Amino acid sequence: MDAATLRDRLVGPYAAVDVVASTGSTNADLRAAAGLGAPDRTALIAEEQVSGLGRRGRGWTSPTGGLYLSVLFRPVGVPPARVPWLTLLAGVALVRTAADVGVRATLKWPNDLLIGGAKAAGVLAETTPDHAVVLGIGLNVAELPDDVRPGAGGLAPTSLADHAPEPPDRTALAVALLGQLHDLEVRWRGLAGDDPALREEYRANCGTLGRPVRVELAGAAPLLGTAHDLADDGTLVVRDEKGSDHPVSAGDVVHLRVR
């Protein structure tokens, strides 16, 4: 990636944009930087991650040729109950970025980008002791090696290169993705985290809504039902066979086949 171009295009909207050849985890690096006073909207991009993490402590495979980045946000003025929307906001930015290179993608609640039913990207948000949020995004860009394993629930992996009409350029993708993320986050923060237009755009692109799902919950039996709605705080509402609604704020959602 062209670090000079990235800084030229993105510094201004972002306080800093750094590019490193390799690191353990961009999220871990920015969590550490947050404790040292790194400013709001600091971005870090890595050519390679050797200890990337997904949700619930899982490893995140980061093969060469992907786009791995994290952004440190200090969303002053946004109530804590609205902060989880940063994850969903990143999903919308990913959908828009995929569309820019001619790829139709959808979202699996809360944090997966799907192309043709396979996973092309994931999002992980982590809070810091000083109430900042580190938002990490891993996007598969180049064709994947054969040894990349399926994700949670057996979700097959894919990449933009498998679907785009032309080979995607990672520098251009980084500029587009961080640009979309900035525009969405600025508006969301300006509305104190209550952005009806964002909710509707997420709903319109969420392939989870309206379909049968199994939700794997920590320390509890799986929840079976239909993904019925998305609450204003980003919670998924699952309706079981008896017609009872269950709010789900965290869990692994598996899309089930429609009978």
C-alpha positions as CSV (number, residue, x, y, z in Angstrom):
1,M,0.0,0.0,0.0
2,D,1.1,3.6,-0.7
3,A,1.5,5.2,2.7
4,A,2.1,8.6,1.3
5,T,-1.1,8.6,-0.7
6,L,-3.1,7.3,2.3
7,R,-1.8,10.2,4.5
8,D,-2.3,12.8,1.8
9,R,-5.9,11.7,1.3
10,L,-6.9,10.9,4.9
11,V,-5.0,13.1,7.3
12,G,-7.4,15.9,8.1
13,P,-10.5,13.8,8.5
14,Y,-8.2,11.5,10.6
15,A,-5.7,12.8,13.2
16,A,-3.1,10.4,12.1
17,V,-2.8,7.5,9.6
18,D,0.1,5.1,10.1
19,V,1.0,2.0,8.0
20,V,3.1,-0.8,9.3
21,A,4.5,-3.9,7.5
22,S,3.5,-6.3,10.2
23,T,2.1,-6.3,13.7
24,G,0.4,-8.6,16.1
25,S,-2.9,-6.8,16.1
26,T,-3.9,-3.3,15.0
27,N,-6.6,-3.3,17.7
28,A,-4.1,-4.2,20.4
29,D,-1.7,-1.5,19.2
30,L,-4.3,1.2,19.3
31,R,-5.6,0.1,22.7
32,A,-2.1,0.7,24.0
33,A,-1.9,4.0,22.1
34,A,-5.2,5.1,23.7
35,G,-3.6,4.7,27.1
36,L,-0.8,7.0,26.0
37,G,-3.2,9.7,24.9
38,A,-3.5,9.1,21.2
39,P,-6.0,11.5,19.7
40,D,-9.5,10.9,18.5
41,R,-9.7,9.3,15.0
42,T,-6.2,7.8,14.9
43,A,-6.0,5.1,12.2
44,L,-3.5,2.3,11.9
45,I,-3.2,0.0,8.9
46,A,-1.1,-3.2,8.7
47,E,0.1,-5.1,5.7
48,E,0.0,-8.2,7.9
49,Q,-1.3,-9.3,11.3
50,V,0.2,-12.2,13.1
51,S,-2.1,-12.3,16.1
52,G,-5.4,-10.8,14.8
53,L,-8.5,-11.4,16.9
54,G,-12.1,-11.8,16.1
55,R,-15.1,-11.7,18.3
56,R,-15.2,-13.7,21.6
57,G,-11.4,-14.1,21.6
58,R,-11.2,-16.1,18.3
59,G,-8.2,-15.8,16.1
60,W,-8.6,-13.8,12.8
61,T,-6.6,-15.1,9.9
62,S,-4.8,-12.3,8.2
63,P,-3.2,-13.5,4.9
64,T,-1.1,-11.3,2.8
65,G,-3.1,-9.2,0.4
66,G,-5.9,-8.2,2.8
67,L,-6.8,-4.8,4.4
68,Y,-6.4,-4.8,8.1
69,L,-7.0,-1.5,10.0
70,S,-8.2,-0.1,13.2
71,V,-9.4,3.4,14.2
72,L,-9.4,4.9,17.7
73,F,-12.5,6.9,18.4
74,R,-13.3,9.1,21.4
75,P,-17.1,9.5,20.8
76,V,-17.7,12.4,23.3
77,G,-21.4,13.2,23.6
78,V,-22.6,9.7,22.5
79,P,-24.5,7.9,25.3
80,P,-22.9,4.5,26.2
81,A,-26.0,2.7,25.1
82,R,-25.5,4.0,21.5
83,V,-21.7,3.3,21.3
84,P,-22.3,-0.3,20.0
85,W,-23.6,1.2,16.8
86,L,-20.0,1.9,15.8
87,T,-19.8,-1.8,14.8
88,L,-22.9,-1.6,12.7
89,L,-21.8,1.7,11.2
90,A,-18.6,0.0,10.1
91,G,-20.7,-2.7,8.4
92,V,-22.5,-0.1,6.3
93,A,-19.1,1.5,5.4
94,L,-18.0,-1.9,4.1
95,V,-21.1,-2.5,2.0
96,R,-20.6,0.9,0.4
97,T,-16.9,0.2,-0.3
98,A,-17.7,-3.1,-1.8
99,A,-20.3,-1.5,-4.1
100,D,-17.6,1.0,-5.2
101,V,-15.7,-1.9,-6.8
102,G,-18.8,-3.5,-8.3
103,V,-19.5,-6.1,-5.6
104,R,-23.0,-6.5,-4.0
105,A,-22.5,-7.4,-0.4
106,T,-24.8,-7.9,2.6
107,L,-24.4,-7.9,6.4
108,K,-24.8,-10.7,8.9
109,W,-25.6,-9.2,12.3
110,P,-23.7,-7.7,13.9
111,N,-20.3,-7.6,12.3
112,D,-19.8,-9.8,9.2
113,L,-19.7,-8.7,5.5
114,L,-21.1,-11.5,3.3
115,I,-20.6,-11.9,-0.5
116,G,-22.6,-14.7,-2.0
117,G,-23.3,-16.1,1.4
118,A,-19.5,-16.3,2.3
119,K,-17.6,-14.1,4.7
120,A,-15.4,-11.4,3.3
121,A,-14.9,-9.1,6.3
122,G,-15.4,-8.8,10.0
123,V,-15.5,-6.0,12.5
124,L,-14.4,-5.9,16.1
125,A,-15.0,-3.0,18.5
126,E,-13.3,-2.9,21.9
127,T,-13.5,-0.2,24.6
128,T,-10.5,1.1,26.6
129,P,-10.3,2.0,30.3
130,D,-10.6,5.7,29.4
131,H,-13.9,5.1,27.4
132,A,-12.4,5.3,24.0
133,V,-13.4,2.7,21.3
134,V,-11.0,0.9,19.1
135,L,-12.8,-0.3,15.9
136,G,-11.0,-3.0,13.9
137,I,-11.8,-4.1,10.4
138,G,-10.4,-7.0,8.5
139,L,-11.3,-7.2,4.8
140,N,-10.2,-10.0,2.5
141,V,-9.1,-8.4,-0.7
142,A,-6.9,-10.7,-2.7
143,E,-7.7,-14.4,-3.5
144,L,-7.4,-16.4,-0.3
145,P,-4.9,-19.3,0.2
146,D,-6.5,-22.8,0.4
147,D,-5.7,-23.2,4.1
148,V,-8.1,-20.4,5.4
149,R,-10.6,-22.1,7.6
150,P,-14.4,-21.5,7.8
151,G,-15.5,-19.1,10.4
152,A,-18.0,-19.5,13.3
153,G,-21.0,-21.7,12.3
154,G,-19.1,-23.1,9.3
155,L,-19.2,-19.8,7.4
156,A,-17.1,-20.1,4.3
157,P,-14.5,-17.4,3.5
158,T,-14.3,-15.3,0.4
159,S,-12.6,-12.1,-0.9
160,L,-13.4,-9.1,-3.0
161,A,-11.1,-10.5,-5.7
162,D,-13.3,-13.5,-6.1
163,H,-16.3,-11.3,-7.1
164,A,-15.0,-7.9,-8.4
165,P,-14.9,-7.3,-12.2
166,E,-11.3,-5.9,-11.8
167,P,-8.6,-6.7,-9.2
168,P,-9.1,-4.3,-6.3
169,D,-6.4,-1.9,-5.4
170,R,-5.8,-1.9,-1.6
171,T,-4.7,1.7,-1.3
172,A,-7.8,2.9,-3.1
173,L,-9.9,0.5,-1.0
174,A,-8.4,1.9,2.2
175,V,-9.1,5.5,1.1
176,A,-12.7,4.6,0.2
177,L,-13.4,2.6,3.4
178,L,-11.9,5.1,5.8
179,G,-13.6,7.9,3.9
180,Q,-17.0,6.2,4.2
181,L,-16.4,5.4,7.8
182,H,-15.5,9.0,8.6
183,D,-18.6,10.4,6.9
184,L,-20.9,8.0,8.7
185,E,-19.2,8.4,12.1
186,V,-19.2,12.2,12.0
187,R,-22.9,12.3,11.2
188,W,-23.7,9.6,13.8
189,R,-21.7,11.4,16.5
190,G,-23.3,14.7,15.6
191,L,-26.7,13.1,16.3
192,A,-25.5,11.8,19.7
193,G,-25.5,8.3,18.3
194,D,-29.2,8.4,17.3
195,D,-29.1,8.3,13.4
196,P,-32.4,7.1,11.9
197,A,-30.9,7.2,8.4
198,L,-28.1,4.9,9.5
199,R,-30.5,2.4,11.0
200,E,-32.5,2.2,7.9
201,E,-29.4,1.8,5.7
202,Y,-28.2,-1.0,8.0
203,R,-31.6,-2.7,7.9
204,A,-31.8,-2.5,4.1
205,N,-28.4,-4.2,3.8
206,C,-28.8,-6.8,6.6
207,G,-29.3,-10.3,5.3
208,T,-30.1,-11.6,8.8
209,L,-33.4,-9.8,9.1
210,G,-36.4,-11.9,8.1
211,R,-34.6,-15.3,8.0
212,P,-34.5,-18.3,10.4
213,V,-31.4,-18.2,12.7
214,R,-29.7,-20.0,15.5
215,V,-28.1,-17.7,18.0
216,E,-25.2,-19.3,20.0
217,L,-25.3,-17.7,23.5
218,A,-22.5,-17.8,26.0
219,G,-23.5,-20.0,29.0
220,A,-27.0,-20.7,27.6
221,A,-28.9,-23.0,25.2
222,P,-29.0,-21.8,21.6
223,L,-31.9,-19.6,20.6
224,L,-33.9,-20.6,17.6
225,G,-36.3,-18.4,15.8
226,T,-36.6,-15.7,13.1
227,A,-34.5,-12.5,13.1
228,H,-37.5,-10.2,13.4
229,D,-36.2,-6.7,13.9
230,L,-33.4,-4.4,14.8
231,A,-34.0,-2.3,17.9
232,D,-33.0,1.4,18.0
233,D,-29.9,0.5,20.1
234,G,-28.7,-2.1,17.5
235,T,-30.0,-5.1,19.4
236,L,-31.2,-8.0,17.2
237,V,-34.8,-9.1,18.1
238,V,-35.4,-12.8,17.5
239,R,-38.9,-14.2,17.5
240,D,-39.2,-17.8,18.6
241,E,-41.8,-20.4,17.4
242,K,-44.2,-19.3,20.1
243,G,-44.2,-15.7,19.0
244,S,-42.1,-14.4,21.9
245,D,-39.5,-11.8,21.1
246,H,-36.0,-12.1,22.5
247,P,-33.5,-9.2,22.4
248,V,-30.0,-10.3,21.6
249,S,-27.1,-7.9,22.3
250,A,-24.3,-10.4,21.8
251,G,-24.0,-13.9,20.3
252,D,-23.0,-15.9,17.3
253,V,-25.8,-15.8,14.7
254,V,-26.0,-18.7,12.2
255,H,-28.2,-18.2,9.2
256,L,-30.4,-21.3,8.7
257,R,-31.8,-22.5,5.4
258,V,-35.3,-21.4,4.6
259,R,-37.5,-24.5,4.6
